[in-house]
Amino acid sequence: MEKGGTLVVITYGMGVHWALNAAKNFEGQVEVIDLRTLFPLDETAMYDAAKRHGKCLVVTEEPVHCTFAQSLAARISEQCFQWLDAPVRTIGATNMPAVPLNETLEREMIPSIEKVGKAMGDLLAW
C-alpha cells in the first residue's frame, strides 16, 4: 500500500460494521482497526497505522461533539502530526439533543455504510 493513497479507520462498536462494509468499495486502500477495548486502549496500533497510511478516519455511532472519538482523533493528531497527509477526520451521529423517534429522521441522524463510505472517499481524495 502506498502512503497517501490509503487510510486507516479507527473504530469500535457499530462503527466496525459500517467501516468494514464501506471499505469493500475501496479494495486495498482501507485498513480498519477495531478497538475491541477502550481501556486499555491500543494506542500503539492506532499510531502505527496512522503513520503507515498518513490518513485517518475515526468512526463512532455517538454524536461527534465532545466524544471519545474526538479524543482519539486529538491523540492521533498530536502523536502522528508529522506523518499525516490530511487532518484526522471524525464521523458519527449528527449532533442533536436526542435520538428522534421518527424512522426517517433517525436514519438521517445515525451513521451508515454509505455515510462512512463517502467520508472514506473524501479523505482518500485529499
Residue pairs with C-beta under 8 A, 6 or more apart in sequence:
1 28
1 29
1 31
1 52
1 53
3 52
3 53
3 54
3 85
4 54
4 55
4 85
5 29
5 124
6 28
6 29
6 30
6 31
6 53
6 54
6 55
6 124
7 29
7 30
7 31
7 53
7 54
7 55
7 56
7 57
7 120
7 123
7 124
8 30
8 31
8 32
8 33
8 49
8 50
8 52
8 53
8 55
8 56
8 57
9 15
9 19
9 23
9 30
9 31
9 32
9 33
9 56
9 57
9 58
9 59
9 116
9 120
10 33
10 35
10 46
10 49
10 50
10 56
10 57
10 58
10 59
10 72
10 76
11 18
11 19
11 32
11 33
11 34
11 35
11 58
11 59
11 60
12 34
12 35
12 36
12 38
12 60
13 60
13 61
14 61
14 111
15 59
15 60
15 61
15 111
15 116
16 32
16 34
17 113
18 59
18 111
18 112
18 113
18 115
18 116
19 30
19 32
19 57
19 59
19 116
20 32
21 113
22 30
22 113
22 114
22 116
22 117
22 120
23 29
23 30
23 32
23 120
25 117
25 120
25 121
26 117
26 120
26 121
26 124
29 124
30 120
31 49
31 52
31 53
33 42
33 45
33 46
33 49
35 41
35 42
35 46
38 68
43 75
43 79
46 72
46 75
46 76
47 76
47 79
47 80
49 56
50 56
50 76
50 79
50 80
50 83
50 84
50 88
51 80
51 83
54 83
54 84
54 85
54 86
55 84
55 85
55 86
55 123
55 124
55 126
56 73
56 76
56 80
56 84
56 88
56 89
57 88
57 89
57 90
57 91
57 116
57 119
57 120
57 123
58 69
58 70
58 72
58 73
58 76
58 88
58 89
58 90
58 91
59 69
59 90
59 91
59 92
59 111
59 116
59 119
60 67
60 68
60 69
60 90
60 91
60 92
60 93
60 111
61 92
61 93
61 110
61 111
62 68
62 69
62 92
62 93
63 92
63 93
63 94
63 95
63 96
64 70
64 90
64 91
64 92
64 93
64 95
65 95
67 90
67 92
69 90
69 92
70 90
72 90
73 88
73 89
73 90
76 88
77 84
77 87
77 88
85 126
86 123
86 126
89 119
89 122
89 123
91 111
91 115
91 116
91 119
92 111
93 99
93 109
93 110
93 111
94 108
94 109
96 109
99 106
99 109
99 110
100 106
100 109
